[in-house]
Amino acid sequence: HFTMQEDTGSFWPFFGYRIRIYSTSHYFQTSHNTSKNQIKVDLVDENFTELKGEIAGPPDTPYEGGRYQLEIKIPETYPFNPPKVRFITKIWHPNISSVTGAICLDILKDQAAAMTLRTVLLSLQALLAAAEPDDPQDAVVANQYKQNPEMFKQTARLWSHVYAGAPSSSPEYTRKIDKLCAMGFDKNAVIVALSSKSWDVETATELLLSN
């Protein structure tokens, strides 16, 4: 039976690394505290180099009710170097790319030695509740966040509904999406265009036609 106590791996480095990753994923699957926070991790491959994470959108945020899938790549030097994490689920957030899911999160770099996979996922959950718009990964989202907070919330809630399974959002925004989709445009492209053009149908249409 493995526990969360980390093997230094000094006798057999890679074996020790595999024990650490197995221990971590096993802990996620059996920990009551983790389930309360609604985060989980599953192994993707038997080499322990890739994991699939999932976090729940925090309460009282536009992400509430959504489930967000994460790709986690583990270096052999973990825990001395941080895992590489990106969002698989599309999300509208200043510190996460709306295109690639890449995360601008200094905590993954600066505190690598002290962080476990569990604390990485909890940090990402906290980031959803407290964005850092002055250190953005997505400048368009950050600009909307600062200049029109209410539109940002509605947009983030719509993305949460469409991509993460959160409860339904603004009927007005949904009508605009349906209108452009009826013109033959791809739904994902329509959502990106409207979101980045302040939900103005005319300028969003121009953007879609220029691409």
Secondary structure, DSSP 8 states (H G I E B T S, - for coil): ---SS----SSSHHHHHHHHHHHHHHHHHH-HHHHHHTEEEEE-STTSSEEEEEEE--TTSTTTT-EEEEEEE--TTTTTS--EEEESS---BTTB-TTT-BB--THHHHTGGG--HHHHHHHHHHHHHS--TTS-S-HHHHHHHHH-HHHHHHHHHHHHHHHH------HHHHHHHHHHHTTT--HHHHHHHHHHTTT-HHHHHHHHHH-
